[in-house]
Amino acid sequence: MSYLPLCNIVLQHQYFSDGLAQSLRLVPAVQTQRQLQNARLLLKATKQGAVLLLDTSRRDITIACCEPVLTLYFLLYSADPLFGSYSLPLLQPQQLLYCDNRTLVPDDAALRLHTKPELGSAEIINADDARLAGVLPTKGKTLPVMLLALDITALHIAQLTADNAISYLLRFGCRQNIWRYYLCGSAFAQPLRIQDMAQQTRFIQQNDTRLANGRVAQVFDSAQPLKLQQFSPYRFQLITTVHGSEKILIKRLPVAVAGQIDKAVVNGVASNVSEIYLNY
């Protein structure tokens, strides 16, 4: 057997430092598993996502199976339980994403399967959508993040060479939340402020709050939502004032991480808040 790449499926995520969606995997739907076998096609995982391979020794069989078009369905799952806490778009229960290769957008050397640079609300559908009938796992099974439908044509199979494989691109964005610092302890008795070393982000001190353990904490919120990323580029310092002079109390504050998210009203607006606790 001799295989040629029919199409590459590139999964990107803005949260990860290398830009690749590290926790995602594509799984053929049940009926697609049979179709792949009958059409002599093979789905193989890659570092970038997955590749669909054609067995060129039986190209005639594949052409017959794809005449005039064969629609394959792939379920996209995340192995990371925190995936939803750092990913956009935000999905509600019984929602997932849907993409197909019927409308394509050039994106460098790839063809993007969604209109905007990153997946968004336009790709969100409900689990009872008619397009999903008979494709999704039975009730009680884990719902995938996405259903991907790929149309494979007999013409594409007939014309495939080592140089004309298609690359399809799916790109997830990263969540942006208000970052909230809770500062609790005797070291924070003096007036405080948070300074961005890049001078791009401003923090606003809110009213002190009493935590669940009964201690009182000073609260600082970022003036705008900030990105959650695997290795955050933000560099914030905690500055204190002692006898009229400022000094650095903490050279680099810890950054927000996935999973530490709550809902709160910030300056009168309901917001997603990444909570960061410091006790000195």
N, C-alpha and C positions, 0 to 999 in steps of 0.2 A: 504494500500500500504506500502511496505517496500523497502527502497532504499539502494543500495550499490554504493560506488564510483567506477566508471569504469575507469576513469583516471583523474588525477589532472593536470591542466595546470598552471605552475608556471611562473610568469612574473617578471623578475628581471631587475634592472637598477642601474648602478654604480653611477649615479648622486645622488641618494637618500641615506640618512644616514642609513636607515634600509635595503638597498639593494633591496627593492621591488619597482616595477613600479607603483607608486601611482596614476597616472592619466590615466591609460589604462583600457579599458573594451572590452570584447569579445562579439560580437553580431552574432548570427547565420545568414547566408545568407538566402534569402527568401525561396529558395527550401529546405534548410536544416531545417528551422522551421517546414515545413510539415513532413520531414523525421523524425525529433526528435519526433514529436507527434505520428506518425504512429508506430515508433519503441519503444515507451514507454521509451524514454530517456529524461532527463531533464538537461539543463545547468544552473548552479547556480554560481553567483559571490561569491568569497571568498576574504579574505584579501591578499592572495598570488596570486590571479588571478581568476581562475574559476575551477569548478569541473563538470564533466559529470557523471550523476547519472543514474543507471539502476533500473527500477521498477521490483524487483525480482518476484513479484506476477504474472507478465506476461512475464517471461523470454522466453517462447516459441515463443511469438509474435516477440520479439526482435531478436531471433536467425533466424527466418524466414526472417525478414527484412534485416539481415546482411549476408545472404547466397548468395555467399560465402564471399562478402565484401561489406560494405556500406561506401561510402566516404562522409564525412561531411565537410562543408566549414564554417569557422568562420572569421568574419571581426574584426580586431583590431583597435580601435579608441582611440585617446587621447583627453581628455577633457581640456588639457592645451594648450592654443594658443602659448606658448613659447616652446613647446616640442621639436621642431626641432632645437632650439637655443642651447640646452644642450645635445642633443642625437647623438649617432653614431649608425649606419652609417648615413651619410648625404644624404638626398633624394632630388632630383631635382623635379621640377614640372612634374606631370604625371608619377612619379615613386612610387613604394611601395615595400615592402618586401614580399617574398613568402617562406613559410616553410611547410613541411609535415613530417609525421612520417614513411617514407619509408627508410630513412637512419638515424640511431640513434647513438649517442656518449654517453657512460657512463659518468656521471658527479656527483660524490658523490652518493647519493641515487636516483638521477633522470636520465632521458635519454634526452640529449640535442638534439634539432632539427636543429642545425647548426654545421658545421664542427669545426670552431674555437671557443675559449672560449666565444667570444662575437659575436653578429650578425655583418656581414660585407658585403663587396661588392658582395660576391658570392650569397647573398640572394636578391639582388636588381633586380627587373624586371620592365619593362614598363607596363603601364596600358593596352596596346593593346596586351599583350602577350596572346598566344593561350590558355594557362592554365587558364586564367581568363574569358574566353568566357562564357557569361550567368550567371556569378557569382557576378560580381561587380555591385554596384548600377548603375542606369541609368545615362547618361551624365547629368551634372549639379549638381549632388549630391557630397557631400564631399567624397574625396578619402580616404580609410582607410590607416593606417600606414602599415598594413600587411594583407595578406590573409593566413590563416592557414588551411591546408587540413589534415584531420585525417581519416585514413582508420580503420574501426571497423570491425573485422571478427566475423563470427558466432562461431568459436572455442574460441575466447577470451570471448565472452558472456557466452558460455556453461561452461567454466572453472573458471569464476569469483567467488572469495570468498571475505570475509572481509579482507583477508590478502594479496591479490596479485594485488591490484589496481596499475596502472602505473602512474608515475609522469613525465610529459613532461616539459622540461625547455626551456624558451626563455630568453636570457639575452642581454640587451642593454648596450652599452658602453656610456661614457660621453665624450663630446667634449673637445678637448684640443686646446687652442688658445694662441697666444702671448698676454700677458697682457701688456697694455700700460697705463702708468700714465701720465696725464696732470696736471702739477703743476702751478697754477696761483695765484699771490697775493704777497703783500709786505713781507709776512713772509718767502718767498722763495728767498729772495734777495741774501742770502749767498750761497756758494758752497754746493751742496747737493749730497747725494748718498742714494740708497735704500739697506738695509741690510736684508738678510734672517736670522731669528733667528735660523733656523735649519742648516744654512750654506750649503744649497743644491742648491739654485737658485741664479743666478747672473743677475743683471740688467745693461743695457747699456744705457748711456745717449746719446740721439740723438740731432740733431739740434733743437733749439727752433722753435716753430711754432706759427703762428697767428691764433687764433680761430675765429669762425664765428661772435662773438661779438666784434671783433677787438682787444682783449687783447692778449698779448704774453704769451705763456706757455712753461715751460721746459718739455721735453718729456723723459720718461724712458721706455724702452722695456725690457721684460724678455728675457734672452738669449736663452730660449727654450720654447716651448708651455707648458702651465700649465693646469691642469684639472679644469673644472667647476664642482662644487659639491654643494649640498644643504647647507651644513655647511662646509665651506672650512677649511682645516687643516693648510693652509698657514698662517705664521705670519711674516709680513714684517714691518720693522721700517724705518722711514725717519731720516737720520742723517745729521746734518749740521755742518759746520766748522766755528767757531767764534774765531778770534784772535789766530789761529793756533791750537785750541783745538776742538775736536769733542764733540757734545752733541746730545741727542735724541730730535728731534723736534716733531715727532709723534710716540708714543709708538707702535701703531698697525694700519697700513694702512687699509683702506677698501679694500675688495676683489672684484673680478669680479663677476657679477651676470648674470643670464640668460637674454637674450634680448639685451644686450649692446654689439653688435658685428658689426664689419665693415670689409671691405676688405682694405688692405694696402700693400704697398711694404716695407718689413723690411729687411734691409741689402741686397737689390737686389733681394729678393724673395717675390713673391706674397703670402700673408698670411692672415689667419683669425685673427682678432685682437679684444680682449675684452678691451673696453675703460673705464677708470676710471678717473673722473675729481675731482680735489681738488682745492678749492679756499680759501685761507687764507689771 
